[in-house]
Amino acid sequence: MKIELRENKILFDNGTSSKEIHPFWLRERVNNDEYLDKNTQQRKFDPTSLQTNVSIKQAKINNDLLEIVFNDGVNSKLEIEKIIEEFSRNDSLIKSIKREKWDSKFGKIDKFNYAEDMFENKEMYDMLIKFYKYGFVLIKNVPTKKNFIVNFANSIGSVRRTNFGEYFDVKSVPNPNDLAYTSLPLAPHTDNPYRNPVPCIQLLHCIKNEVRGGLSTLVDGFTVTEDLKKEFKEYYDILTKIKVKFKFIDKDVVLENWSELIQLDENHELKQVKFSPRLDFVPILDKEELDLYYNARNKISEMYNSDKYRIEFKLMPGDLMMMDNYRLLHGRTSFDTNEGNRYLQGCYIDYDSTEGKLRHLKRKLKFK
Ligand SMILES: [Fe+2]
């Protein structure tokens, strides 16, 4: 990829073809102190107040810089590398991290070790890369006093507060408003599909775990939906097509969100799985279509619940699990409350937290 000049036209050569860059695209990017705030990298001018038919009076390439004089008298020196970076749409720091599919044969789970200064160093960078690769990470020795999970979340980005509060306690209580607060097993599910937007990432922090059961379970929704696509294409298609209503009610709020069980992005790749069959409501459709939908939901449920895909492990006090709520399903095995306490704390953050931190650390640590 390179920049070329031809009669005051600036062209971008991507290796196979050469195309003119719109002069206004370059004019918008003028970076002199007069036009760009160096600190925030925000424009000091409003480009929508300019005529868009700006042209280039003079242009030359001087080492790494593209020097331009525009016909409105503005001069600029643009870094060629930065222009190329924009053309390669290289924001894809996150997209460049290849998602690795996994199943029950995951093997040993490496744990990161908590340190007070971890949020600003390579440890955090490595942890976030791993998080995007596998959809979860475990960190051990995270302080368990004073709802430290909130500090932890806010040291990566910002906690996503919900009507449950900044964080929630997961322990068995009398008259619970959610099955999470019992000692019953919890089948693999994603959290809060009834919110709009759904919280992206869940943190779960083990404060006490004195019982033999109560193992945490995870399933990779990416693996399962890919297998479903391969083996039961019709089921996959209908689950990516029909929007169902997810609903949560209590005395203060009625939350509803309509979505597919398998949501795809513009490239038809997995964007988000949602699965919480106690609170989803499919609309009334043709009987044949509903027949297919119900069979498809049963099949994906069978797969999500199968030993083939599930990993199980015990969280110990101080262990903190961070998992992608758009990709993974989580659950737990049952436990006996007579054996002792099992107490976890949970909270949510969104992708802006992890993405923002990862880009910041890449810039700070000067990784290419
Ligand atoms: Fe949950």
Residues whose N, C-alpha, C, O or C-beta is under 5 A from the ligand:
A	BS01	LIG	D191
